[in-house]
Amino acid sequence: MESNTLLTFIKNVLRNKPSNWTRLTTHRLDIYTEKLAKVEFLEQFENLYLANDFSAHTLNELPTAYDYIRLGHPLSCVLEWTIAKLNGLKPEHVISFQSDTVPVMAILRKNLLSNTKTRIVYTDELPTVFDAETIKRVYGYEFELQHVNSLEEVSAFDGSTVLVTQKDKIESVEFAKNIDFIVNIHSNLGSVLIANNEQDESYVSEIQHVRRRETVSMTPANCLIALEEIVGESSGEKSYHVTADKKLVAETIQQINDVNTKALVGSSGLSIQYAIMMGLIDDALENHPEKAIKFIVPTNCYGGTNDQARRVAACLENVEIVDLLVDGDNDMVKSLNTVLDHIASEDAIPYIIAEIPTNPRVEVPDLQALKETLHKKRTTASGETAIEPVFILDQTFCPNVHFLGEGKTLSTVRAISYSSGSKFPSGGLCTAGYCIGNEKAASLLEKIEKHLTLCDNEATPLQYEILAQQMPSMIQRIADAYTNTRAFVNFIEEVLPAAKINFVSEELAAEGFTPSVFSLDLPTKGATEEERETYKRKLNHKLIHKMITEIPDESKYCVSYGQLQGCYWTIPATSTQGTTKEGDKDYIARVALSPNMDLELHKQVFADFVKEEI
C-alpha cells in the first residue's frame, strides 16, 4: 500500500517538477547550506511527501540539493530517496553515478586508505571497461574478483564484499547474506550504489566525495528517465545523432585551440582532469618507473582541482603535491622556475596544473617568460638531463586563447589544455568538459583517453548534443560577455575608485585574453586588520544581497560563469575554494557577466549601493 502511495506521489512530482531541475548546472548559494547539503533537501522533500504536497510552487522552494549537478541535484536526490523508500534503506546509502565503474572504485579507494580488503562479486559480467590490471597498477587499489552463479555461493569475507549486477530495474535491491554493497548498472542510464544499512557513515561520505571530485552523479536527464521507469510512465529513451555530434564537437575544439590533435570529452571538467592525472601517472609508471611524480598545483586554485590532486596523491606513495604560489605578490613564472629547478635536482617527474588567467585574481603571467621557463634545460643532482615538464592548462576563463599551436606559448613543451563544459562551452546547459593537447603531447592523450574510458567518464549523448549546439557560438559569446564586463569594470572604477578590481588590462585583452569575470575588493575601514577584514566581508554580502534581490531575474548568487544570460556573484572562499587551505582563500567578491543582460540596470543598482554603504 505504501509503495503505491509513494509511486503516485513521485508521478505527481515529475509532472510538477520545476524546469530548473533538468536545465541548471549550478546552484543558488542563497538557498544552499553546504553543511546540510542533500540532507536539507531531502528533509523538506520528505515533509512534502508526508503532506502529499507536490505543487510546483513548493517544489520550487526546496533548498538547493548538494552543490553542483556534478555531485548531486534534485532529481538524483529524488531517485535515490525513492529507491531507498521502496527497499527500506537509508536514503543517504543510495548513491547514483553516471559512471558504471567509479562506484566500485569509490569503495576501493575508501578501503585502500582504511587498509580493508575488498572482494568484487558478479553473477553476469563486469563492465567491459573495468580493467582490473590497470586499476591495481595505476590506482594502487587491491581487490579480488569472484564470479558466482548464485548469491548463495557468496561466503563470509574478512573485508567488504561488493556485488556488481547489470540490470535495467535499478530500483530492485536484494541484499543477500555476506553482501555489503550492491552496484546496480543500467545499460544506458548509469549506475546506483547501495550500501546496506549496517555500513557506517564514513563509507557514505567517502563514496559521495569520490562522486564529487572524480566523476558525476547520474545526470538530470537520465535520472528523469530512471524515475519514469520506476513509476511506469516511461516515454522511452531519446535517440541521438551521437556520431555526428561527436565529430562536430571534436572539430570545434580543434578549431578553438588551433591544433589538429585528438579532443577528448568527459562528463565534467573534473572528470577530464582526473583522466589527465591518472593518464600521466600511467605514462610515468611505464616510461620512468621508480621515479617520484610531482604535481605542481597553485595553492589557491579552484577547490575541486586542489582537492582532487591531493586525493590522488593520498592514494599513491610515489605521487606528491608541490605548492605553486601564483597570485598577488607572487609571480607565477618565478615560483614555477624555483619549483622546477628543485624537482629536476631530485630527478622527479614534473606535472604542472595551472589556470591562466588565475582564479579568482584574473592574472596572466609574462607568457614569454613562462615559455622560457618551461623550455629551460635542467639537470639532475648527478648532472643528467632532467625530465621535461608537462603543462596542464585549465583554460576555463579564456578557452578562446591559442596556447598550443605552432609558435604559441606552450608549443615547445608537452602541454594539455582543458576546460569546464558548464561554462562557455555549453553556456551552463551541461557539465561536460573537454581536453586537447599539442603535437608534443599526442602520445599522452592516448593514455588519458584510456583512463577516461576506464572510469566510464566520457560525456553522455545528450551532453554531446548540447555541446554540438552551443560550441559553434562560443567565440562570439565570449566576445560579447567581455564587452559587458569591461563596461561594468570601467563603471565601477568611476563610481568607486577606492575599490580594488582584479581584471585583465586593455593590453592583455588586445592579445586575446577577454574573460568575463573579475574580482572586487571593496574599500574597508577599521582600526585593526581584523576589523577591516570583517567589515569588508560584511560589505561583500551586502552588495551581493542587493544585486540579487533588486535584479532577481538576472543577478544570481552562485558560482556560475559563461552562462547564456544574467550576472553571477560569489565569494570564492565560501564556494569554489571550499577545500582550499584557509590561509589561501580569497574573501572577495567574484562577478561573472554574460553576453545577454541588462547592463544599465546593474550599473544603477551598484551606484545605489555605493551611495548607501560607502
Secondary structure as the mmCIF struct_conf table of DSSP 4:
data_model
#
loop_
_struct_conf.conf_type_id
_struct_conf.id
_struct_conf.beg_label_comp_id
_struct_conf.beg_label_asym_id
_struct_conf.beg_label_seq_id
_struct_conf.end_label_comp_id
_struct_conf.end_label_asym_id
_struct_conf.end_label_seq_id
HELX_RH_AL_P HELX_RH_AL_P1 GLU A 2 ASN A 16
TURN_TY1_P TURN_TY1_P1 SER A 19 SER A 19
HELX_RH_AL_P HELX_RH_AL_P2 ASN A 20 ARG A 23
STRN STRN1 THR A 26 THR A 26
HELX_RH_3T_P HELX_RH_3T_P1 LEU A 29 ILE A 31
TURN_TY1_P TURN_TY1_P2 GLU A 34 LEU A 36
HELX_RH_AL_P HELX_RH_AL_P3 ALA A 37 LEU A 50
TURN_TY1_P TURN_TY1_P3 ALA A 51 ASN A 52
HELX_RH_AL_P HELX_RH_AL_P4 ALA A 56 ASN A 60
TURN_TY1_P TURN_TY1_P4 GLU A 61 GLU A 61
BEND BEND1 LEU A 62 LEU A 62
HELX_LH_PP_P HELX_LH_PP_P1 PRO A 63 ALA A 65
BEND BEND2 TYR A 66 ASP A 67
STRN STRN2 TYR A 68 TYR A 68
TURN_TY1_P TURN_TY1_P5 ILE A 69 LEU A 71
HELX_RH_AL_P HELX_RH_AL_P5 PRO A 74 ASN A 87
TURN_TY1_P TURN_TY1_P6 GLY A 88 GLY A 88
HELX_RH_3T_P HELX_RH_3T_P2 PRO A 91 HIS A 93
STRN STRN3 VAL A 94 PHE A 97
BEND BEND3 GLN A 98 GLN A 98
BEND BEND4 ASP A 100 THR A 101
HELX_RH_AL_P HELX_RH_AL_P6 VAL A 102 SER A 114
TURN_TY1_P TURN_TY1_P7 ASN A 115 ASN A 115
STRN STRN4 THR A 118 TYR A 122
BEND BEND5 THR A 123 ASP A 124
TURN_TY1_P TURN_TY1_P8 THR A 128 VAL A 129
HELX_RH_AL_P HELX_RH_AL_P7 ALA A 132 TYR A 139
STRN STRN5 GLU A 144 HIS A 147
BEND BEND6 ASN A 149 SER A 150
HELX_RH_3T_P HELX_RH_3T_P3 LEU A 151 GLU A 153
BEND BEND7 ASP A 158 GLY A 159
STRN STRN6 SER A 160 GLN A 166
BEND BEND8 ASP A 168 ASP A 168
TURN_TY1_P TURN_TY1_P9 ILE A 170 GLU A 171
TURN_TY1_P TURN_TY1_P10 LYS A 177 ASN A 178
STRN STRN7 PHE A 181 HIS A 186
TURN_TY1_P TURN_TY1_P11 SER A 187 LEU A 189
STRN STRN8 GLY A 190 ALA A 195
TURN_TY1_P TURN_TY1_P12 ASN A 197 GLU A 198
BEND BEND9 GLN A 199 GLN A 199
HELX_RH_AL_P HELX_RH_AL_P8 GLU A 201 GLU A 214
BEND BEND10 THR A 215 THR A 215
HELX_LH_PP_P HELX_LH_PP_P2 SER A 217 THR A 219
HELX_RH_AL_P HELX_RH_AL_P9 PRO A 220 VAL A 231
TURN_TY1_P TURN_TY1_P13 GLY A 232 GLY A 232
HELX_LH_PP_P HELX_LH_PP_P3 GLU A 237 SER A 239
HELX_RH_AL_P HELX_RH_AL_P10 VAL A 242 ASN A 257
TURN_TY1_P TURN_TY1_P14 ASP A 258 ASP A 258
BEND BEND11 THR A 261 THR A 261
STRN STRN9 ALA A 263 GLY A 266
BEND BEND12 SER A 267 SER A 268
HELX_RH_AL_P HELX_RH_AL_P11 GLY A 269 ASN A 287
BEND BEND13 HIS A 288 HIS A 288
TURN_TY1_P TURN_TY1_P15 PRO A 289 GLU A 290
STRN STRN10 ILE A 293 PRO A 298
TURN_TY1_P TURN_TY1_P16 THR A 299 ASN A 300
BEND BEND14 CYS A 301 CYS A 301
HELX_RH_AL_P HELX_RH_AL_P12 GLY A 303 CYS A 315
TURN_TY1_P TURN_TY1_P17 GLU A 317 ASN A 318
STRN STRN11 VAL A 319 LEU A 324
BEND BEND15 ASP A 327 ASP A 327
TURN_TY1_P TURN_TY1_P18 GLY A 328 ASP A 329
BEND BEND16 ASN A 330 ASN A 330
HELX_RH_AL_P HELX_RH_AL_P13 MET A 332 SER A 345
TURN_TY1_P TURN_TY1_P19 GLU A 346 ASP A 347
STRN STRN12 ILE A 349 GLU A 355
BEND BEND17 ILE A 356 PRO A 357
TURN_TY1_P TURN_TY1_P20 ASN A 359 ARG A 361
HELX_RH_AL_P HELX_RH_AL_P14 LEU A 367 HIS A 375
STRN STRN13 THR A 379 THR A 379
TURN_TY1_P TURN_TY1_P21 ALA A 381 SER A 382
BEND BEND18 GLY A 383 GLY A 383
HELX_LH_PP_P HELX_LH_PP_P4 GLU A 384 GLU A 384
STRN STRN14 THR A 385 THR A 385
HELX_LH_PP_P HELX_LH_PP_P5 ALA A 386 PRO A 389
STRN STRN15 VAL A 390 ASP A 394
BEND BEND19 THR A 396 PHE A 397
TURN_TY1_P TURN_TY1_P22 PRO A 399 ASN A 400
BEND BEND20 VAL A 401 VAL A 401
BEND BEND21 LEU A 404 GLY A 405
TURN_TY1_P TURN_TY1_P23 GLU A 406 GLY A 407
BEND BEND22 LYS A 408 LYS A 408
TURN_TY1_P TURN_TY1_P24 THR A 409 THR A 412
BEND BEND23 VAL A 413 VAL A 413
STRN STRN16 ARG A 414 SER A 419
TURN_TY1_P TURN_TY1_P25 GLY A 421 GLY A 428
BEND BEND24 LEU A 429 LEU A 429
STRN STRN17 GLY A 433 GLY A 437
HELX_RH_3T_P HELX_RH_3T_P4 GLU A 439 ALA A 441
HELX_RH_AL_P HELX_RH_AL_P15 ALA A 442 LEU A 454
TURN_TY1_P TURN_TY1_P26 CYS A 455 ASP A 456
STRN STRN18 GLU A 458 GLU A 458
HELX_LH_PP_P HELX_LH_PP_P6 ALA A 459 THR A 460
HELX_RH_AL_P HELX_RH_AL_P16 PRO A 461 GLN A 470
HELX_RH_3T_P HELX_RH_3T_P5 MET A 471 SER A 473
HELX_RH_AL_P HELX_RH_AL_P17 MET A 474 VAL A 495
TURN_TY1_P TURN_TY1_P27 PRO A 497 ALA A 498
BEND BEND25 ALA A 499 ALA A 499
STRN STRN19 LYS A 500 ASN A 502
HELX_RH_AL_P HELX_RH_AL_P18 GLU A 506 ALA A 510
TURN_TY1_P TURN_TY1_P28 GLU A 511 GLY A 512
BEND BEND26 SER A 516 SER A 516
STRN STRN20 VAL A 517 ASP A 521
BEND BEND27 ALA A 527 THR A 528
HELX_RH_AL_P HELX_RH_AL_P19 GLU A 529 GLU A 550
BEND BEND28 ILE A 551 ILE A 551
TURN_TY1_P TURN_TY1_P29 PRO A 552 GLU A 554
STRN STRN21 SER A 555 TYR A 557
BEND BEND29 CYS A 558 CYS A 558
BEND BEND30 GLY A 562 GLY A 562
BEND BEND31 LEU A 564 GLY A 566
STRN STRN22 CYS A 567 THR A 570
HELX_RH_3T_P HELX_RH_3T_P6 PRO A 572 THR A 574
TURN_TY1_P TURN_TY1_P30 SER A 575 THR A 579
BEND BEND32 THR A 580 THR A 580
HELX_RH_3T_P HELX_RH_3T_P7 GLU A 582 ASP A 584
BEND BEND33 ILE A 588 ILE A 588
STRN STRN23 ALA A 589 LEU A 593
BEND BEND34 PRO A 595 MET A 597
HELX_RH_AL_P HELX_RH_AL_P20 LEU A 599 GLU A 613
#
